[in-house]
Amino acid sequence: MKNLGKAVFTAIALLGATQAANADLNLSGATGLVLNPTAQIVAKGQPQIQANYYDSGSDWDDKYYGVFGAIQAADKLEINGGISKYRSDDEIWDRSGFAIGAKYQLFNEEQKGFALAIGGGHNGTFARNTYAYIAATKAFGSSGRASIIGTVGARWDRFDLDSDGKSSKASVFAGVQVPVTRNGELSLIGEVQSKNVDSDYADNAKIPYALGVRYQPNGQAFSLTAGIQRHGINTPYERKAKLFVQANYTFGK
């Protein structure tokens, strides 16, 4: 019985470590996927900083990049945000600004078998995006192998580009991180979201999605993720998925 208890405790600890290791930051600085948040939060005493680069693939050569950070400010509470630049040949889109957000984890996997979190924030650079969301995340796996981590969620977004239009719309999203190697150092990340802008803002909006590869050496403080994405907000001009790169560092790891 003693050995069984030790084995259960070890498995839970390993699951928690796997989740913390995979909680990189999304395009506005919250722990999550490439575009959307997950129910994970940064580990206590291990704040993260991340540099992001996104090519929008639009007619105006739009690029979005910046530096973001996240910290567990209190039990189950994450504060995140950063500074970024949306560079565009269209002066309405071209701007720099700050992002700020918060996420509260209602419960984690050890308590309910899956994690659930609510959050929201504002990104002044990304089309003045104000957002709120709820996300559920669960790890699936067998003993001795890194877990597959799946997330589903719903969110509301408001975008405001002055004379270029305003949008207020709810959407749903889902994503998964699948380890390629047994220890999870290399994994695939995919996500898809329903349309996140309304018809008044863009008559021919396209669904956001992302597909990438994450390299995260075990026991190391850094990770690197790259792939293709389409964030959806400047459709129909954002005609195809383009490159994104994320470089993350975790302090105190």
C-alpha positions, 0 to 999 in steps of 0.5 A, spaced: 500 500 500 505 504 501 508 503 494 502 504 491 501 511 494 508 513 492 506 511 485 500 515 485 503 521 488 509 520 483 504 520 477 500 526 479 507 530 480 509 528 473 502 530 470 503 537 474 510 537 471 508 536 464 502 541 464 506 546 467 512 545 462 507 545 456 504 552 458 507 557 453 503 563 452 499 565 446 498 571 442 496 576 447 500 573 453 496 568 456 498 561 457 495 557 452 495 555 445 498 559 439 492 563 438 487 561 444 488 560 451 488 554 455 485 552 462 493 552 464 496 557 468 503 558 470 506 555 475 507 558 482 514 561 482 516 560 475 514 566 471 514 566 464 517 571 458 516 570 451 517 573 444 512 572 439 512 573 431 506 572 427 505 574 419 498 576 417 499 574 410 495 580 408 495 585 402 498 590 406 504 586 409 502 586 416 506 583 421 505 582 429 510 581 434 512 583 441 514 581 448 509 578 453 510 575 460 505 571 465 506 570 473 502 566 478 500 573 482 496 569 487 493 562 488 490 560 481 490 567 479 495 568 473 496 575 470 499 576 463 500 581 458 506 585 454 508 590 449 507 589 442 507 592 435 502 591 429 506 593 423 502 594 416 502 599 410 495 601 412 496 606 417 489 604 421 492 598 423 499 600 424 500 601 431 504 599 438 501 598 445 500 594 451 496 588 453 494 586 459 490 580 462 488 575 467 486 568 468 483 564 474 483 557 474 476 554 478 479 547 479 485 543 476 486 536 474 487 533 481 481 536 483 476 534 478 479 530 472 480 536 468 482 543 469 477 549 468 479 557 467 475 563 466 479 569 464 479 576 459 483 582 458 485 587 453 490 588 447 491 595 445 495 593 439 491 587 436 485 591 433 484 594 440 481 587 442 477 586 448 476 579 450 473 574 455 473 566 455 472 560 458 477 554 457 477 546 459 483 542 459 485 535 460 491 531 459 490 524 456 496 519 456 499 512 459 504 511 464 511 512 462 509 517 456 508 524 455 501 526 455 496 529 450 493 535 452 487 537 449 483 544 450 476 546 448 473 553 450 468 559 448 470 566 448 467 573 446 471 578 442 470 585 441 475 589 435 475 596 434 478 599 428 475 606 428 473 608 421 475 601 419 469 598 423 467 594 429 466 587 431 463 583 437 462 576 436 462 569 440 466 563 438 468 556 440 475 553 439 479 547 440 486 545 440 491 539 442 498 538 443 501 531 441 508 529 443 512 526 438 517 523 442 516 519 449 518 524 453 515 530 450 521 534 448 518 535 441 510 535 440 505 538 435 500 543 436 494 544 432 488 548 434 481 551 430 476 556 432 470 558 429 469 565 425 471 571 430 469 577 427 462 579 425 459 580 418 459 587 418 466 587 420 468 582 414 463 580 409 468 574 408 471 572 414 475 566 415 476 561 420 482 562 425 487 556 425 494 554 427 499 548 426 506 548 429 511 544 432 514 545 439 521 544 442 521 543 449 527 540 452 526 536 458 529 540 464 530 546 460 527 553 461 526 555 454 522 552 449 521 554 441 514 553 437 514 555 430 509 553 424 503 557 420 497 560 423 491 565 421 488 569 426 482 571 422 481 579 424 483 582 418 479 577 413 478 577 407 485 580 406 488 575 410 488 570 404 492 564 407 496 561 413 503 564 414 509 563 419 509 564 426 514 563 431 514 563 439 520 563 444 519 562 451 523 562 457 521 560 464 524 563 470 526 559 476 525 552 473 
